[in-house]
Amino acid sequence: MDELSANSPAGPEGSEVASASALESYAWPLVALVLVILPQVLVPARMRLGPPSIVPIIEAAVVLVLLAVAAKPGPVPRAARPLVLSLFGALLLANALAAVRLVALVLHGSLDSGAPLTVGRLLVAGAIVLVTNIVTFGLVYWQVDGGGPGGRLIHAAPYPDFQFPQTATEGLSPPDWQPRFPDHLYLSFTNVVAFSPTDTLPLTIRVKGLMALQSVISLAVLVVVLARVINILPS
């Protein structure tokens, strides 16, 4: 389940790059995705406001495909990266649609069945959408940044998409340091709670656009859901 080096450059230089940093595993991204799916499935129906059932179905399909790709013996081939990016794009779209549905239901003031909204339903739904937002965008950042986890090792992209503190200042990390999934997940978390990067700078237009989209989703959910919760709570 380790990330790829099938197209790593031959010769001493390519070997040195490949050996300098261990190839990154798909294990933690898959674990994070599974942990996001479980609450969507296990939360009782009476407490569930969203997302619609199609979202966990899409997420489960992505997990199965990623398992099939990563479980093959040897490193994950670079040819699989377009498929992985497409799967993560489907996750991003599904989460955005779930957020839109949640905001629409809150603005409508009741469920599709006509049942009134409750504080518990609102808080659970908002938490699920926001946590899914964090993990989904963390996966996208991890796979896009600098050509993906394998591309960063062999310098497939001429420039990185993010500047992490470890790459900006000498002495904070080993010379061969490369960001891994937890770094991109933390970046995603800070973008949701602060609506901006904290210690990591976006450098390219594509990741700036992705971070703007993530902030808009989280801001809409937080503002609408919290405003409704405050309105429902007794004064």
Buried (B, 14 or more C-beta within 10 A) or exposed (E): BBBBBEBBBEEEEBEEBBEEBEBBBBEBBBEBBEEBBEBBEEBEEEEBBBBEEEBBBBBBEBBEBBEEBBEEEEBBBBEBBEEBBEBBEBBBEBBBBBBBBBBEBBEEEEBEEEEEBBEEBBBBBBBBBBBBBBBBBBBBBBBBBBBBBBBBBBBBBEEBBBBBEBBEEEEEEEEEBBBBBEBBBBBBBBBBEEBEBEEBBBBBEEBBEBBEBBBEBBEBBBEBBBEBBEEEEEE
